[in-house]
């Protein structure tokens, strides 16, 4: 079983996506994804 990262919208804070993790990273993952709440493409950041 692999660990998953949860991505949250940086604008509204809703947690929309989960991706498989690569724990060799020292920085938090940031991706530009579509947010249904904001109805736009926004920056999504890895949460704790």
PyMOL Python script that loads the backbone (N, CA, C, O; Angstrom):
from pymol import cmd

cmd.read_pdbstr("""\
ATOM      1  N   UNK A   1       0.839  -1.183   0.000  1.00  0.00           N
ATOM      2  CA  UNK A   1       0.000   0.000   0.000  1.00  0.00           C
ATOM      3  C   UNK A   1       0.880   1.240   0.000  1.00  0.00           C
ATOM      4  O   UNK A   1       1.796   1.367   0.812  1.00  0.00           O
ATOM      5  N   UNK A   2       0.590   2.146  -0.917  1.00  0.00           N
ATOM      6  CA  UNK A   2       1.377   3.372  -1.011  1.00  0.00           C
ATOM      7  C   UNK A   2       0.659   4.504  -0.299  1.00  0.00           C
ATOM      8  O   UNK A   2      -0.569   4.537  -0.230  1.00  0.00           O
ATOM      9  N   UNK A   3       1.430   5.411   0.218  1.00  0.00           N
ATOM     10  CA  UNK A   3       0.856   6.569   0.895  1.00  0.00           C
ATOM     11  C   UNK A   3       0.347   7.557  -0.146  1.00  0.00           C
ATOM     12  O   UNK A   3       0.863   7.609  -1.262  1.00  0.00           O
ATOM     13  N   UNK A   4      -0.667   8.342   0.220  1.00  0.00           N
ATOM     14  CA  UNK A   4      -1.239   9.323  -0.683  1.00  0.00           C
ATOM     15  C   UNK A   4      -1.064  10.720  -0.118  1.00  0.00           C
ATOM     16  O   UNK A   4      -1.094  10.927   1.095  1.00  0.00           O
ATOM     17  N   UNK A   5      -0.882  11.669  -1.015  1.00  0.00           N
ATOM     18  CA  UNK A   5      -0.836  13.070  -0.654  1.00  0.00           C
ATOM     19  C   UNK A   5      -2.183  13.689  -0.991  1.00  0.00           C
ATOM     20  O   UNK A   5      -2.788  13.346  -2.006  1.00  0.00           O
ATOM     21  N   UNK A   6      -2.649  14.587  -0.158  1.00  0.00           N
ATOM     22  CA  UNK A   6      -3.905  15.291  -0.408  1.00  0.00           C
ATOM     23  C   UNK A   6      -3.557  16.699  -0.852  1.00  0.00           C
ATOM     24  O   UNK A   6      -2.749  17.384  -0.225  1.00  0.00           O
ATOM     25  N   UNK A   7      -4.187  17.126  -1.958  1.00  0.00           N
ATOM     26  CA  UNK A   7      -3.946  18.466  -2.486  1.00  0.00           C
ATOM     27  C   UNK A   7      -5.141  19.358  -2.175  1.00  0.00           C
ATOM     28  O   UNK A   7      -6.288  18.972  -2.402  1.00  0.00           O
ATOM     29  N   UNK A   8      -4.870  20.546  -1.656  1.00  0.00           N
ATOM     30  CA  UNK A   8      -5.919  21.503  -1.305  1.00  0.00           C
ATOM     31  C   UNK A   8      -5.752  22.763  -2.143  1.00  0.00           C
ATOM     32  O   UNK A   8      -4.635  23.189  -2.439  1.00  0.00           O
ATOM     33  N   UNK A   9      -6.870  23.343  -2.515  1.00  0.00           N
ATOM     34  CA  UNK A   9      -6.879  24.582  -3.286  1.00  0.00           C
ATOM     35  C   UNK A   9      -6.292  25.711  -2.429  1.00  0.00           C
ATOM     36  O   UNK A   9      -6.634  25.852  -1.255  1.00  0.00           O
ATOM     37  N   UNK A  10      -5.414  26.504  -3.027  1.00  0.00           N
ATOM     38  CA  UNK A  10      -4.797  27.603  -2.275  1.00  0.00           C
ATOM     39  C   UNK A  10      -5.737  28.801  -2.151  1.00  0.00           C
ATOM     40  O   UNK A  10      -5.490  29.686  -1.333  1.00  0.00           O
ATOM     41  N   UNK A  11      -6.812  28.849  -2.945  1.00  0.00           N
ATOM     42  CA  UNK A  11      -7.749  29.968  -2.887  1.00  0.00           C
ATOM     43  C   UNK A  11      -8.845  29.699  -1.866  1.00  0.00           C
ATOM     44  O   UNK A  11      -9.030  30.488  -0.940  1.00  0.00           O
ATOM     45  N   UNK A  12      -9.581  28.589  -2.022  1.00  0.00           N
ATOM     46  CA  UNK A  12     -10.727  28.328  -1.145  1.00  0.00           C
ATOM     47  C   UNK A  12     -10.430  27.302  -0.057  1.00  0.00           C
ATOM     48  O   UNK A  12     -11.165  27.227   0.928  1.00  0.00           O
ATOM     49  N   UNK A  13      -9.369  26.509  -0.211  1.00  0.00           N
ATOM     50  CA  UNK A  13      -8.991  25.555   0.819  1.00  0.00           C
ATOM     51  C   UNK A  13      -9.656  24.199   0.708  1.00  0.00           C
ATOM     52  O   UNK A  13      -9.414  23.343   1.559  1.00  0.00           O
ATOM     53  N   UNK A  14     -10.490  23.958  -0.308  1.00  0.00           N
ATOM     54  CA  UNK A  14     -11.148  22.659  -0.421  1.00  0.00           C
ATOM     55  C   UNK A  14     -10.143  21.605  -0.878  1.00  0.00           C
ATOM     56  O   UNK A  14      -9.272  21.869  -1.707  1.00  0.00           O
ATOM     57  N   UNK A  15     -10.284  20.416  -0.322  1.00  0.00           N
ATOM     58  CA  UNK A  15      -9.366  19.321  -0.624  1.00  0.00           C
ATOM     59  C   UNK A  15      -9.964  18.488  -1.741  1.00  0.00           C
ATOM     60  O   UNK A  15     -10.887  17.705  -1.514  1.00  0.00           O
ATOM     61  N   UNK A  16      -9.438  18.655  -2.953  1.00  0.00           N
ATOM     62  CA  UNK A  16     -10.042  18.087  -4.145  1.00  0.00           C
ATOM     63  C   UNK A  16      -9.345  16.849  -4.689  1.00  0.00           C
ATOM     64  O   UNK A  16     -10.010  15.986  -5.261  1.00  0.00           O
ATOM     65  N   UNK A  17      -8.051  16.732  -4.534  1.00  0.00           N
ATOM     66  CA  UNK A  17      -7.289  15.700  -5.217  1.00  0.00           C
ATOM     67  C   UNK A  17      -6.420  14.915  -4.243  1.00  0.00           C
ATOM     68  O   UNK A  17      -6.000  15.431  -3.207  1.00  0.00           O
ATOM     69  N   UNK A  18      -6.158  13.656  -4.592  1.00  0.00           N
ATOM     70  CA  UNK A  18      -5.166  12.854  -3.880  1.00  0.00           C
ATOM     71  C   UNK A  18      -4.290  12.187  -4.929  1.00  0.00           C
ATOM     72  O   UNK A  18      -4.782  11.696  -5.945  1.00  0.00           O
ATOM     73  N   UNK A  19      -2.988  12.176  -4.674  1.00  0.00           N
ATOM     74  CA  UNK A  19      -2.013  11.616  -5.611  1.00  0.00           C
ATOM     75  C   UNK A  19      -1.077  10.688  -4.841  1.00  0.00           C
ATOM     76  O   UNK A  19      -0.882  10.880  -3.640  1.00  0.00           O
ATOM     77  N   UNK A  20      -0.494   9.686  -5.501  1.00  0.00           N
ATOM     78  CA  UNK A  20       0.474   8.825  -4.815  1.00  0.00           C
ATOM     79  C   UNK A  20       1.707   9.628  -4.395  1.00  0.00           C
ATOM     80  O   UNK A  20       2.143  10.528  -5.113  1.00  0.00           O
ATOM     81  N   UNK A  21       2.255   9.302  -3.248  1.00  0.00           N
ATOM     82  CA  UNK A  21       3.369  10.099  -2.726  1.00  0.00           C
ATOM     83  C   UNK A  21       4.707   9.499  -3.106  1.00  0.00           C
ATOM     84  O   UNK A  21       4.842   8.299  -3.346  1.00  0.00           O
ATOM     85  N   UNK A  22       5.683  10.378  -3.152  1.00  0.00           N
ATOM     86  CA  UNK A  22       7.082  10.009  -3.306  1.00  0.00           C
ATOM     87  C   UNK A  22       7.795  10.683  -2.139  1.00  0.00           C
ATOM     88  O   UNK A  22       8.149  11.858  -2.239  1.00  0.00           O
ATOM     89  N   UNK A  23       8.011   9.982  -1.053  1.00  0.00           N
ATOM     90  CA  UNK A  23       8.504  10.571   0.191  1.00  0.00           C
ATOM     91  C   UNK A  23       9.950  11.010   0.114  1.00  0.00           C
ATOM     92  O   UNK A  23      10.508  11.422   1.131  1.00  0.00           O
ATOM     93  N   UNK A  24      10.586  10.942  -1.050  1.00  0.00           N
ATOM     94  CA  UNK A  24      11.961  11.414  -1.179  1.00  0.00           C
ATOM     95  C   UNK A  24      12.019  12.920  -1.418  1.00  0.00           C
ATOM     96  O   UNK A  24      13.103  13.475  -1.594  1.00  0.00           O
ATOM     97  N   UNK A  25      10.866  13.585  -1.426  1.00  0.00           N
ATOM     98  CA  UNK A  25      10.812  15.016  -1.662  1.00  0.00           C
ATOM     99  C   UNK A  25      11.006  15.779  -0.361  1.00  0.00           C
ATOM    100  O   UNK A  25      10.536  15.364   0.698  1.00  0.00           O
ATOM    101  N   UNK A  26      11.712  16.907  -0.462  1.00  0.00           N
ATOM    102  CA  UNK A  26      11.894  17.751   0.717  1.00  0.00           C
ATOM    103  C   UNK A  26      10.994  18.978   0.667  1.00  0.00           C
ATOM    104  O   UNK A  26      10.839  19.670   1.673  1.00  0.00           O
ATOM    105  N   UNK A  27      10.397  19.259  -0.496  1.00  0.00           N
ATOM    106  CA  UNK A  27       9.509  20.407  -0.644  1.00  0.00           C
ATOM    107  C   UNK A  27       8.088  19.916  -0.890  1.00  0.00           C
ATOM    108  O   UNK A  27       7.879  18.793  -1.348  1.00  0.00           O
ATOM    109  N   UNK A  28       7.118  20.766  -0.584  1.00  0.00           N
ATOM    110  CA  UNK A  28       5.719  20.389  -0.772  1.00  0.00           C
ATOM    111  C   UNK A  28       5.331  20.479  -2.241  1.00  0.00           C
ATOM    112  O   UNK A  28       5.763  21.379  -2.962  1.00  0.00           O
ATOM    113  N   UNK A  29       4.517  19.536  -2.664  1.00  0.00           N
ATOM    114  CA  UNK A  29       4.061  19.468  -4.041  1.00  0.00           C
ATOM    115  C   UNK A  29       3.064  20.580  -4.328  1.00  0.00           C
ATOM    116  O   UNK A  29       2.163  20.833  -3.527  1.00  0.00           O
ATOM    117  N   UNK A  30       3.223  21.248  -5.475  1.00  0.00           N
ATOM    118  CA  UNK A  30       2.292  22.293  -5.912  1.00  0.00           C
ATOM    119  C   UNK A  30       1.947  22.034  -7.368  1.00  0.00           C
ATOM    120  O   UNK A  30       2.838  21.963  -8.215  1.00  0.00           O
ATOM    121  N   UNK A  31       0.658  21.892  -7.667  1.00  0.00           N
ATOM    122  CA  UNK A  31       0.194  21.651  -9.027  1.00  0.00           C
ATOM    123  C   UNK A  31      -0.947  22.599  -9.348  1.00  0.00           C
ATOM    124  O   UNK A  31      -1.720  22.968  -8.464  1.00  0.00           O
ATOM    125  N   UNK A  32      -1.056  22.991 -10.598  1.00  0.00           N
ATOM    126  CA  UNK A  32      -2.183  23.801 -11.024  1.00  0.00           C
ATOM    127  C   UNK A  32      -3.270  22.852 -11.513  1.00  0.00           C
ATOM    128  O   UNK A  32      -3.111  22.199 -12.544  1.00  0.00           O
ATOM    129  N   UNK A  33      -4.381  22.776 -10.770  1.00  0.00           N
ATOM    130  CA  UNK A  33      -5.471  21.853 -11.067  1.00  0.00           C
ATOM    131  C   UNK A  33      -6.789  22.627 -11.068  1.00  0.00           C
ATOM    132  O   UNK A  33      -6.855  23.769 -10.614  1.00  0.00           O
ATOM    133  N   UNK A  34      -7.843  21.977 -11.591  1.00  0.00           N
ATOM    134  CA  UNK A  34      -9.162  22.593 -11.624  1.00  0.00           C
ATOM    135  C   UNK A  34      -9.866  22.414 -10.290  1.00  0.00           C
ATOM    136  O   UNK A  34      -9.891  21.310  -9.745  1.00  0.00           O
ATOM    137  N   UNK A  35     -10.431  23.474  -9.763  1.00  0.00           N
ATOM    138  CA  UNK A  35     -11.186  23.441  -8.516  1.00  0.00           C
ATOM    139  C   UNK A  35     -12.660  23.641  -8.839  1.00  0.00           C
ATOM    140  O   UNK A  35     -13.034  24.659  -9.421  1.00  0.00           O
ATOM    141  N   UNK A  36     -13.505  22.675  -8.465  1.00  0.00           N
ATOM    142  CA  UNK A  36     -14.938  22.780  -8.717  1.00  0.00           C
ATOM    143  C   UNK A  36     -15.581  23.878  -7.881  1.00  0.00           C
ATOM    144  O   UNK A  36     -16.562  24.482  -8.315  1.00  0.00           O
ATOM    145  N   UNK A  37     -15.058  24.145  -6.711  1.00  0.00           N
ATOM    146  CA  UNK A  37     -15.617  25.177  -5.840  1.00  0.00           C
ATOM    147  C   UNK A  37     -15.358  26.573  -6.416  1.00  0.00           C
ATOM    148  O   UNK A  37     -16.258  27.413  -6.448  1.00  0.00           O
ATOM    149  N   UNK A  38     -14.134  26.812  -6.866  1.00  0.00           N
ATOM    150  CA  UNK A  38     -13.770  28.105  -7.451  1.00  0.00           C
ATOM    151  C   UNK A  38     -14.179  28.198  -8.920  1.00  0.00           C
ATOM    152  O   UNK A  38     -14.283  29.292  -9.474  1.00  0.00           O
ATOM    153  N   UNK A  39     -14.407  27.055  -9.539  1.00  0.00           N
ATOM    154  CA  UNK A  39     -14.755  26.963 -10.964  1.00  0.00           C
ATOM    155  C   UNK A  39     -13.656  27.569 -11.832  1.00  0.00           C
ATOM    156  O   UNK A  39     -13.939  28.268 -12.805  1.00  0.00           O
ATOM    157  N   UNK A  40     -12.393  27.295 -11.471  1.00  0.00           N
ATOM    158  CA  UNK A  40     -11.248  27.815 -12.213  1.00  0.00           C
ATOM    159  C   UNK A  40     -10.031  26.943 -11.936  1.00  0.00           C
ATOM    160  O   UNK A  40     -10.029  26.145 -10.999  1.00  0.00           O
ATOM    161  N   UNK A  41      -8.996  27.102 -12.758  1.00  0.00           N
ATOM    162  CA  UNK A  41      -7.728  26.429 -12.510  1.00  0.00           C
ATOM    163  C   UNK A  41      -6.958  27.247 -11.483  1.00  0.00           C
ATOM    164  O   UNK A  41      -6.659  28.419 -11.711  1.00  0.00           O
ATOM    165  N   UNK A  42      -6.637  26.627 -10.352  1.00  0.00           N
ATOM    166  CA  UNK A  42      -5.918  27.313  -9.278  1.00  0.00           C
ATOM    167  C   UNK A  42      -4.759  26.454  -8.817  1.00  0.00           C
ATOM    168  O   UNK A  42      -4.675  25.274  -9.160  1.00  0.00           O
ATOM    169  N   UNK A  43      -3.883  27.034  -8.053  1.00  0.00           N
ATOM    170  CA  UNK A  43      -2.740  26.322  -7.492  1.00  0.00           C
ATOM    171  C   UNK A  43      -3.219  25.440  -6.336  1.00  0.00           C
ATOM    172  O   UNK A  43      -3.879  25.926  -5.417  1.00  0.00           O
ATOM    173  N   UNK A  44      -2.893  24.163  -6.380  1.00  0.00           N
ATOM    174  CA  UNK A  44      -3.222  23.223  -5.319  1.00  0.00           C
ATOM    175  C   UNK A  44      -1.930  22.788  -4.641  1.00  0.00           C
ATOM    176  O   UNK A  44      -0.967  22.413  -5.310  1.00  0.00           O
ATOM    177  N   UNK A  45      -1.912  22.837  -3.326  1.00  0.00           N
ATOM    178  CA  UNK A  45      -0.720  22.508  -2.546  1.00  0.00           C
ATOM    179  C   UNK A  45      -0.951  21.278  -1.693  1.00  0.00           C
ATOM    180  O   UNK A  45      -2.075  20.981  -1.288  1.00  0.00           O
ATOM    181  N   UNK A  46       0.139  20.568  -1.426  1.00  0.00           N
ATOM    182  CA  UNK A  46       0.094  19.398  -0.550  1.00  0.00           C
ATOM    183  C   UNK A  46      -0.256  19.825   0.876  1.00  0.00           C
ATOM    184  O   UNK A  46       0.279  20.808   1.389  1.00  0.00           O
ATOM    185  N   UNK A  47      -1.162  19.074   1.508  1.00  0.00           N
ATOM    186  CA  UNK A  47      -1.526  19.363   2.897  1.00  0.00           C
ATOM    187  C   UNK A  47      -0.879  18.351   3.821  1.00  0.00           C
ATOM    188  O   UNK A  47      -0.293  17.370   3.364  1.00  0.00           O
ATOM    189  N   UNK A  48      -0.984  18.587   5.109  1.00  0.00           N
ATOM    190  CA  UNK A  48      -0.427  17.658   6.089  1.00  0.00           C
ATOM    191  C   UNK A  48      -1.285  16.442   6.250  1.00  0.00           C
ATOM    192  O   UNK A  48      -0.958  15.556   7.040  1.00  0.00           O
TER     193      UNK A  48
END
""", "prot")
cmd.dss("prot")
cmd.show_as("cartoon", "prot")
cmd.util.cbc("prot")
cmd.orient("prot")
